[in-house]
Amino acid sequence: MQPVVEKLSGLERRVDLVVSLADVEKEVQAQLKRVARTAKVQGFRPGKAPLSLIERSHGPGIRYDVINSEVGRSLDKVIGETKLRIAGTPTLEPKTEGVEEGSMAFSATFEVYPEVAVPDLATLQIKRAKVEVGDAEVQRTIDILRKQRATHEAREGREAQDDDRITLDFVGTIDGVAFDGGTAEKFPFVLGQGRMLPEFETALRGMKAGETKTFPLTFPEEYGSKEVAGKTAEFKITVTEVAEPVLPELDNEFAKSLGQAEGDVEKLLADVRANIEREVKSRAQARTKSSVMDALIAACTFDVPKSLVENDTEGRVVAAREELKQRGVPNADSMPIPAEAFTAESERRVRLGLLVSELVQNDDLQAKPEQVRARIEEFAQNYEQPAQVVAYYLSDRQRRAEIEAIVLEDNVVEHVLSKAQVTDEDVAFDELMGTN
């Protein structure tokens, strides 16, 4: 007789499970006898203690395990007969009413996976990111590399401006009292890089060596030091040196400093262009992938199991706590992190995961070995010894699985793009790279 599956609400289901007490006792006695063969009981030689003593010491634990095992078998049988796809861990509650003599019964409540309806891909509207890499983008990158390797030379009478190295003395007070970390002498930093608070840098701009200024500064409420967070301090600063940045020439020595062994400037420019193109390709693909996933999510209406959302949310809370610990935040282990802050994103991730799995299964989009190897080889080009990186990823199962997951997503994206209404979107280089 087919088990009765009761639909509660949404994806939640309930079934009754019946376990024979005779079967439980038979298995309990069998296990007790096995334990008795080697059990050590005070006053008896090993294996010679009466079974009644063994039952008093081991019986409750064995009986608990046997009942759980029998209930599990009963649930597995129901799952097999009804072909249910259970999501998460069932909740068991004992039943007392309507239970036949010689048996015990439980109600198992659980969620099932939804029927995933794949939307009509031809109706989806996708924006595919397109970015041009020209000489200007290469030159801009070279300029950044030159700035990163700049030296500084002191200039008398120079007004401080961004990228200058400023050396100064400063004293900060709150209500006339100096505070920890608010005083320094001959303190150097490069203006405009965000090392100091914006008000501090604003006050320095335009100052010359030898000049002094006093100004108020209000610390942000979330400032790292609780002693000064949210308070207004008064700073007195004296500039002792303003040093102008001097960029290295784009020559053979500069090329060598960037790893171009022959010092060939043209080869350096070609390498820089190739690196930019790889990065642009990766970011453009990520942007297009985001457009594809957004379109898929917007077209989905099926419910998702709450248990899967809760599991994902718990994982994100753990990850957030680990990130706080790595950043040196005190009490990261006990700091309250509301799970509700991640619920919406977790629900999206679960729904998208179910939909992608359905697409992969329906359209045979699994990652193929040659695709995985090609992606690893492409990724390895970012390293000095790509052959070693390829060998490492191919030999490490976990790392290879990470690449397989990326390739699988790429296959889904390409499949959707081949069916959907796709519009090419020109994206500015600075916008794509996040530098505007």
Secondary structure, DSSP 8 states (H G I E B T S, - for coil): -----EEEETTEEEEEEEEEHHHHHHHHHHHHHHHHTT---TTS-TT-S-HHHHHHHHHHHHHHHHHHHHHHHHHHHHHHHHT--EEEEEEEEEE-TT--TTEEEEEEEEEE--------GGG-EEEEEE----HHHHHHHHHHHHHHT-EEEE-TT----TT-EEEEEEEEEETTEEEEEEEEEEEEEETTSSSS-HHHHHHHTT--TT-EEEEEEE--TT-S-TTTTT-EEEEEEEEEEEEEEE---SSHHHHHHTT-TT--HHHHHHHHHHHHHHHHHHHHHHHHHHHHHHHHHHT------HHHHHHHHHHHHHHHHHHHHHTT-TTTTTS---THHHHHHHHHHHHHHHHHHHHHHHHT----HHHHHHHHHHHHTTSS-HHHHHHHHHH-HHHHHHHHHHHHHHHHHHHHHHHSEEEEEE--HHHHHT--
